[in-house]
Amino acid sequence: MHFYNFIRNFMNILLLNNSNHKQNIGAVLIRLAFTLLFIFLAQITYSEEKEEHSDQKIFTVKNINIYAEGETLEEATDKALRAGSIEALDQLLNNIIVFDERHKSSSIINRTNAYDFVNYTEIESERMTSHSYKATITYKFNHKKIRNLLNSSGIKYVGRTAQNALLIPILHSKDGNVTIWSNDDWRNAWEETSLKVGLMNYILSEGDLIDIGTINPKEIMSAPLEKYTSILDDYESESLIAIFSTELDNKLDITIRFLNPTNNYYRYTSLLRNKDESEKEFYKRVAHELTIKIDADWKGERVFDNERYYSSKLIVKYNKPARWMKIKKDLEEIKEILQIKLLSKSATEAEIEIIYTLPPAIFSNELLYKGYALKKTEGQIHLVSR
């Protein structure tokens, strides 16, 4: 109805604007059709420009160093730009093609003219002589041509922009300490690893957010996004990736939380320490492998476990049935608890087994929110009120 009224009013305007007011309805409809066609084409153009702008970040490759010689400067420049486009295309394909199919990128480069896929280049710096050309170049590729090339080759790729992600790697050591940067080897491992991997752009926190009281390392694995909005604003990031690594005998048990305005999910993995590997070397390998795997996960590859379950047997004491029902209800409201098994029960005590999805050190913090704590007595773990 609204659209009909719009058309009727629009036609009246066209008729009134006619000098002799005798323009026939056919002419009016023609003018209307051309007007609507113009609006439609303008919307398509805007949509394509918007898509191209959003894709430009992915399909732009910076800091390509080129050099070539020739009989003339023009020949040297052309040779250098074409050679650089091959290196840039190789880097682009490695960024967007899923890990399992990256080996196919070489065949694409060998059978195509990389320079044909370049929209334009930007010179960052250059030096030249009458017969040589040296420069650092940014290549901006035509995203439509690249997509068509990969689609026609049947190669899986990701063409969406990854958000800047604030990376918070937490180490839960054997002695029970939980830290981000207090362990020098752990800190150096993350500071020395590449923070630009594939489509991921990691941002490391500065200083120890635990020491300055900005975050609770156990809480960060479950608290809502709103709690960290100011931190993300400070780092100009929309996403948070928290890596909680629990140190066990010769391995790290790792839980990764991905948190942004539209997603909140977990991934799990374990990394074994090699016999001849020092702790420092192990931490470096962990940082390197995890940054690569997180990029692969972003591209939809199955590189982590999507689920991991933990279990604990607890003794619960109470003085009346109503108190037991209250405790049971509180536990059922914790979303990380998947199952509560009643193993035995008397008038004043129950033994239960709970199955949950967070590492024990983090899960114990969730119990605190409900007003409970875990206390180990004579080899048994008791659930007690705080």
N, C-alpha and C positions, 0 to 999 in steps of 0.2 A: 504494500500500500504506500509506504514511504517512497519507494522507488518510482511508483506510478505518479505520485504528486510531483516528484522532482522533475520527471520528464515533461509533465504537463506544464509546469511553471517555466521550465527551460524553453519549451516551444513557444509559450506566450511571449517570453522575452525576445525570442528571435523574430516573431511576427511584429511586435511593437517597434523593434529597432529597424524594421524595413521601412524605407522612405515612403512608399505609396500604400503600405498596409495591405497590399493585394498579392503578396507573394504566395504562391500555391503551396499546399501542404507537402508535395513531393520535394520541392526545393528545400523546405525546412528540414525534412527528414534527412536529406543529403548532408546539409550543414551539420545536423546533429550527429550523423554517423561519422563524419570526418572529425568532429570534436571529440567524440568518445574514443575513436581510434587513436587520436593524438594522446589522450590521457592514458590509454592502455599501453601505448608504446613508451611513453615517458616512465610509467611504472616499471615496465620490463627493464628499461635502461638503468633506472635507479637501483633496481634489485640486483642487476648484474654488476653494477659498479660497487654496490655494497658487498656482494659476495667476493668480488675480485680484491677489494680492499682488505677484507678479513682473511683471505687466503694469501695475501702478499707476504705476510710474515713468514709463513711456512715455505713459500716458494722463492724466498730471497736467501742467497748465500753470500756471506760477507768474507772479507779478508782473504781473497784468493790472490796469491802472488804470481805474477806472470813475467816472462822475459823471452824475447826472441830477437834474432838478427835477420837482416834481409838486405837486398841490394839498395832498397830505399826505406825511408822511415815508414811510409805507408804500408809497404810489404811486411816490415817487421811488426808493426802494430797489429795488422790483420792476423798474422801468424800467432802472435802472443795471445790475442783475445780468443781465438778459436781454440788454442791449446788450453787456456784457462777455463773455457766453457766446459770442456770435458771433465776437468777436475771438479768444477762446481756441480755439474750434473751428477757425478759419482757421489759427491757428498750429499746432495739433495735426496737421491734415491736411497742411500743408506739411512737417511733420517726418517723417511716416510714408509718404506717397504717393511713389512713385518719381518721379524728376525729369521724365521724359517725359510724365507724366500729371497733373502738378500743376495744369495749366490747367483740369482738370475740377473742382477743389475749389470754385471759385466757384459753379458750377451746383448743387452739393450744398447749399451754404450758403443759396443763394437759395430752394431749394424745401423746406427743412427748418426746424424750430424748434429752434435749437441748444440752448436751455435744457432741452428734453426729454431730451437725451443726457447731462445732468449728473447724476452721482450725488449729490454734495454739494460745498459750497464751504467754504473756510477763509479767515477774515479775517486779513490780515496787519497792516493798519492801517485806520482809518476816522475820518471826521468827518461830522457831520450837523447839520442845522438842522430846523426844523419843516416845511420844504418842499424840502429838498435832501439828497442823499446822495453822499458821496465816499469811495472806499476803494481799497485795493490787495488784490486777491483771488487766491486759488489755486483753480482749477477742477479737479475730479476727475471725469473722464468715465467713463461705463459702457462698459467695453471690449467687452462683448458686443454692445451696440447699435451701436457704431462699426464693429465688424467686419462685422456684418450689413448695415449701410448700404453699406459699401464693396463687399462681396461682391455684393450685389444690384445695384449700379451697374456691376459688372464692372471695378472700378478696382484696379490692382495697388498693394500697399502692403506695408510691413514692420512686423510687430508683435512684434519681439523686442528685448530690451534690449541696447544696445551697452555694452561694458565701458569703464571709464575707460582711456584709452590714453596712455601716456607718449610724447610726440612729441619726436623728436630730429632736427632738420633740420641736415644736414651740408653745408657748402659746400666744394667742391674748386675753388679759383680757378685762373685761368690761370697764375699764378706758381708753382703746385704746392702752395700751402698748403692744408691741410685743417683746417677749423674749424667750431665750432658757433656760438659767440657772439663771437669776436674781431672779426669784421667788424660795425661798428656798424649799417650800413644793413640788413644781413641780420638781425641781432638785433632791431632795431626793427620790421622788417616782420612778424616772427612774434609779437612781443609786442603789436602793435597790432591784429592780426587777431582775429576772433571765435573763441573756443575752444569755443563751444557751437554746433555746426552740425548741424541735423537730429537724428539719433539719436546722433551722436558727441559725446563729452565729452573734449576734448584736455587734457592736462596738460603744460605746458612745463617742461623741466628748469631748475633755478635754477643760475646760474653756468655756467662752461665746464667740462664734464665731461672734455674733452680736457686742458685746462690742469692740472687737479688730478689727472690720471692715472687717473680712474675707468674710462674706456673708451678703446679704440683705435678711431678712427673708421672705419678700414678693416676691422677685425676684427668690428665690430658687425653688418656686413651678412651674416656667415656663421656666427658663433659660436653655440653652442647656448643655449637659454633659461636653463639653469642658471647660466650665467656672469653673468646680469643679475638673478637672483632678488632679491638684497639691494637693488639699486637700485629695482626695481619695488615691493618692500615699503616702502621709504622714501617712495615717492610714492603708496602705496596704490593701485597699478594692477596689473592682471592682464595687460595687453597692452603691447607695445612697437611703435611705428611709427617706423622709421628711414628718413629721406629723404636719399639721397645724390645731391647735385646737382653735376654736373661742368660747369664754365663753359667754353663754347666760343665761337666768334665769333657774337655776337648771339643766343645761345640757351643754355638749360640742358638738358643731357641728364640725365634724372632716373630713378633706380632707387629704388623704395619697397619696404621689407621689412616684412611684417606677421608679428609673432611673438607667440604666446600658447601656453598649455598644450596646445591642440588643433590649432593651425594654424601653418604656417611657409611663406609663399609670397611671391612677388615680383610687382610691377607696374611697368610702364615707360611713360614718356611724355617728350615734349620740349616746351618752351615757348619761343617765339620772342620776342625783344625788338623792340618797335616802333621805327621810326626816330627818332621824336620823343620817345622815352621815356628818362628818366634811369635810371641804375642803381638809385637809390633807389625810383623809381616801379615799375620792373620787379620788384624783389624783393617789394614790397608786393602786386603783382598775382599773383605766383607763390604767395605764402603764402595769399592769399584763394582762388585757384582750386584749389589742391591740397586745402585743407581741405574745400571743397565736393565735389570729386571723390572724395575718400576716403570721405565720407559716402555718396555715390551708389554707390560700389563695395561698401560694406557692405550696401546694399540690393539688391545683385545686378545693378546696371546695368553695361554694358560701356563704361566711360569711359577705361580704360587699355589698353595693350597687355599681354597676358598673357605674351608671349614677346619676347625680343630677343636677337640673337646678335652676338657679337664674334669677330673672328679676328685671329690674329697669326702671322707667319712667324718661326720660331726656328731658330738654328743650334745643334746639339748636338754637342759633341766628346767622344770617349771613346777609351780606349787598347786596349780589347778588346771582343769581341761581348757578353760577359756584362754588362759595364758598360752597354752600350746597352739590353739587355733589362731591366736594373734601372731605368733611367731611364724607359723606356716603361711599365713596370708601375706605377711611382710616379705617372706622369701619368694613367694609366687609373683610378687609385683616387680621383682628384679628381672628385667628383660634378658639379661645375660644368662640366667639360669634356665636351662632347657628342661630339666627333669628333677624331681625330688622323689627319691625312693625311701620308703619307710622300712628300715631293716628290723627294728624291734621297738616296742613301746610298753611302758608301764604307767602307773598312775602319776609318777613324778619325773620320768626320764624317757627320752626317745633317742634312738640312734638312726641317723639318716645318711643317705649318700646323695650328694648333689652333683649334677652334670652341668657344666657351664662352659662359656666360650672364651673367656679372658684368662690370661696367665694368672696364677694364684696371687702373685704380688699385687696385681692390679685389681683382681676380684675382691681381695680383702678390703680395699679402699671403698668399693661399692657397698660392702656391708656396713661401713661406717656411716654412710648416708642414711641407712635405715636404723641406725642406733645400735649396731651390733659389732662385736669384735671377736677375733679368734684367739684362743688361749690354749697353749699346749701344756697338758698336765699328765704326768705318768704315761707318756707315750700316746696319749689320746688328745684329739683336738676338740675343744669345747667351744660352742657358740654361746657367747655371754653378752648380756646387755651392757652398754657403756655407762 
